[in-house]
Amino acid sequence: MTFAPNLITLDALAVGASGTVTKVAQGTPGDDVAGLARRLMELGFVPGEKIRMLKRGMPGGEPLAIKVGSSTFALRRFEAALISIQTEAN
């Protein structure tokens, strides 16, 4: 039996859940998304990297505390929405 991978964006990941980065939205050269995507990749959000959702801020669920490798980052939800991940099976 074949199972479809659980692909979601990082902003939808539950607290305590883990996954693997599959891609970062690139945008078009010169736009804000392209610059932000490049910065996220410089921070370590690259395909194949393991990540974990540590915590969501209150109120409104921002910022998101994300562990990437041995580093922890705070991202806004719209930044996390640019990162596609495959969730780990429980």
N, C-alpha and C positions, 0 to 999 in steps of 0.2 A: 504494500500500500504506500502511495506517495502522498506526502503532506505539503501543502503550500507554505512557504515561509511566512512568518509573522512580520510583515514589513509595516512600520509606522514611522512617524516623525518623532524626534526626540521630545518635543513638547507634550506628546501624548503618553509618554512612558510613566508608569506608576512609580511612586516612591518605593525604593528598595529593589526595584527591578533592574535587570542588566540587559545588555544587548551589544551588538557589534555594528559599528558604523558601516553603511553600505555606500553612501554618497553624500556629498554636500552640494546643494543647489548652486549653480555657477553664475546665473544671470548673464547679462551681456556686458562686454568690455566698457568700462567707464561708468556704469550705473552703481548705485549704492549696494545692491545685492552682490555684485562681483567683488567689490572691495571687502565687504563683510565676509563673504565666503572665503576669500583668500586669508583673511585674518583668523577665521575659525580653523582653517587647515594649518596655519602657522602655530596655533595653540595645541594642535595634536588631534583634532577631529578629522582624521583621515580614514579612508576605507580600510577595514580590517581591524581597527582599533577597538578594544573593549571599553565600554562605558557603563556607568552605574548612576542612577538617579538617587541622590542622597536625601534631598529635602526640597520642599516648595515653601517659599516665603508666604507670610500672611500680612495683610489680606490680599485677595486676588491671585494668589499662587505665584507671585513673582518676588524676587528672582528665583531661578531654579539652581540648586547646587548640584553640580555634575562632577563625578570623578572620572578622569581620563588618565589611564596609566597610574602614575603616583601623584598626579596633580589634581587639585580641585578648583573648579571655576564656577562663577556665578554668571548665568546667562539670562537674558530676557526671553520671554516666550517666543517673540517673533524671530529671535536669533536661533533658538532651538528648533523652530519649525523648518529651518533650512537644512537640517541634518536628518537624513533618512537612516533608520536603523533596522536591524533584524533582531527581534527579541529572542531571548533564550527560553527554551522549553523548560517548564517546571517539572 
